[in-house]
């Protein structure tokens, strides 16, 4: 007779394990985390947004909006009445929670894109992280079109630019009016044009001295504006210089630059033609690292001296820069203010204390 132990050791043991592995596998699978479509913190949480509003997944937007309005009137905190038969068993807190849940369900289903993401989450609960990404991407994305924000920002910067440049230009004109050199020239031009001739005035039309002086100042200011070409940072502002126009005209400027660059390569690199004055000024301006407005603000005599020194040649410019640096060192060495500063640093210095005896 075969004992139980021998049966377990023999072929009978295989049939025993064949009966036990199926329940063990089911028990292990039940202990694994289950992928759920309804996740706390996303959309309506563990509630289905369609069930919250009492509509089906095929409901149109009009039906969803109608269901939302009915439930919002019922659970709205301002309309809540404890004795209402429809709200039997509800408290203020529970009604407020249901109202927020109804509002969340409506916000989820009224937008086509959000509703599409929500339906996809219901149909594919296993894509856990994808649902989180889609939800928070729409929550954190600005509701306003980014293009509109960029356009408004560019317009604001352009307005500020033009206002700032115009204020600087007016300040320059006010200063030039007080400079005797320009004031005398403007007065002479005004007299030649007959703008300062005082007609005889009698009776009520006779102006005071203050009014006459203000009119003369206005005439002189207008002549200075029209006759004097201000360069550099105080020049008269142009609409084409603001950021908005620069962006709009960028293709035009780019085309002009490419055409100019191709012409430069052809004439001066391939054909070996001699530079003109404008080309020489351009090379010198690049060596000096100056903008066009900064270079234009220089005196005509200064620019002519650059041409006489042939500074468009690299070796001549390097020699000129070395001379300028040496002159600056000599000037600083002979400056009385620099001498006093060095004497103070040598005798007292910022880290020493000087005691004065009584």
Residue pairs with C-beta under 8 A, 6 or more apart in sequence:
2 10
7 13
8 16
35 125
35 126
35 128
36 125
37 121
37 122
37 123
37 125
38 44
38 45
38 46
38 47
38 48
39 45
39 46
39 128
39 131
39 132
40 46
42 121
42 131
42 132
42 135
43 49
43 104
43 105
43 108
43 118
43 121
43 135
44 52
44 101
44 104
44 105
44 108
45 101
47 101
47 105
48 122
49 104
49 105
49 108
49 109
49 118
50 56
50 57
50 59
50 105
50 109
52 101
52 102
52 105
53 64
53 67
53 68
53 71
53 102
53 105
53 106
53 109
54 67
54 71
55 63
55 64
55 67
57 119
57 122
59 67
61 110
64 106
64 109
64 110
65 106
65 110
68 102
68 103
68 105
68 106
68 110
71 98
71 99
71 102
72 99
72 102
72 103
72 106
73 79
74 86
74 87
75 87
75 90
75 95
75 96
75 98
75 99
75 102
76 99
77 92
77 95
77 96
77 99
80 87
80 90
80 92
80 95
80 96
81 87
82 90
82 91
82 92
87 95
90 98
107 114
108 114
108 115
108 118
109 115
109 118
113 138
114 138
117 131
117 134
117 135
117 138
120 131
120 134
121 127
121 131
121 134
124 130
142 149
154 243
154 244
154 247
155 244
157 243
158 242
158 243
158 244
158 245
161 241
161 242
161 243
162 237
162 239
162 242
165 237
165 241
166 237
168 233
168 234
169 230
169 234
169 235
169 236
169 237
171 234
172 230
172 234
173 221
173 224
173 225
173 230
176 182
176 224
176 228
176 230
177 183
177 186
177 217
177 220
177 221
177 224
182 224
182 228
183 220
185 227
186 220
186 223
186 224
186 227
187 196
187 220
189 223
189 227
190 196
190 216
190 219
190 220
190 223
191 197
195 219
195 223
196 216
196 219
198 212
201 207
207 215
225 236
229 235
230 236
231 293
231 296
231 297
232 293
232 294
232 296
232 297
233 293
235 293
239 245
240 246
240 249
246 253
264 279
267 273
268 275
268 279
275 283
275 312
277 307
279 312
280 307
280 312
281 295
281 303
281 306
283 312
284 306
284 311
284 312
284 317
285 291
285 292
285 295
287 311
287 312
287 314
287 317
288 295
295 303
309 316
309 320
310 316
311 317
311 320
332 338
348 354
